Amino acid sequence: MAAFVVSFASLVAATWILFSDYVLRQGDHTVWPGVALFLTNFIIFASSCVYKFGRTEEMWA
């Protein structure tokens, strides 16, 4: 449960960094580093959700 909370908190932090440092900044710059940071955290969060909720316990019994 603690790892799930930390993973969700890092997803929120990656969203915050994406918007504050890359999307809302004025000028000529690239947004891809922020998108890559967000996608990395999102894929890790999604895989932990699949591992936590997607398996059944009947295989082990």
Order of alpha helices (4+ residues) and beta strands (2+ residues): alpha-alpha
